[in-house]
Amino acid sequence: MPTLYQLIPDVDLLLALGPADLAPTLVTLARASLQSAGFVPGQITGDERLYGGIGLPPGGYPRHRQTDIELAVAEGWHWLEINELILPTPGINGRNGWKVLSRQAASLATDEDFVRFEEAAAFPKALLHPRIADKVRLALARGDLDDAVFIAFKAVEVAVRDAGGFGPTDVGVTLMRKAFDKTSGPLSKKTDPEPEREALAHLFAGAIGSYKNPHSHRTVSITEPREAQEMVLLASHLLRIVDARRLAEQ
């Protein structure tokens, strides 16, 4: 079974890593030490053999850095816990400090997987419109970026159709043009200057045409989590505009 020192022998590098950066190494150690009851984090990274000293194997971290190392490692374990990558073992063992890897952790096999998960975990759900928040954030966390974007912009289309009183056959860019037409659109704010009304129609039509329609008609692959997050934030903004127009009509 590898030790923390074998995986990260440079103490300065270890202490420079943030909790999320250290997490992949801790999961690797947890996998290697799994028993039928799970594993105990303190037994993995609190081993005295990690430090040099009399009667211990040569090498290891400097003893005078032990407190700093233990704090950094504790932060890493805590990050894994709050992101539900490690959980208490069910039953009495869990009450005595034993942990298991979550199903999500079991699916994180590479550094790229951890980067994706970290970005998804850091993405604030509060920024997403409630209509799409749960489904979209889950899709982002799973790495289903195409699904996340399609769900978000499909919700925009449905919201516009409902708020404007359109029928089920009104879809896509055509629907947006009708709903926000500067003269006759039910969601166009007539008190706004004409150029702004026209620009808003372009915004909705362009967003649906660029981000929803391609996913409806052909295979589109989004590979960058940040790109997908920016797209769903745009969808959330559009949904809030629709909400405001709906309230204005009441």
Secondary structure, 3 states (H helix, E strand, C coil): CCCHHHHCCCHHHHHHCCHHHHHHHHHHHHHHHCECCEECHHHHHCCHHHECCCCCCCCCECHHHHHHHHHHHHHHHHHHHHCCCEEECCCHHHHCCCEEECHHHHCCCCHHHHHHHHHHHHCCHHHCCCCCHHHHHHHHHHCCHHHHHHHHHHHHHHHHHHHHCCCCCCCHHHHHHHHCCCCCCCCCCCCCCHHHHHHHHHHHHHHHHHHHHHHHHCCCCCCCHHHHHHHHHHHHHHHHHHHHHHHHHC
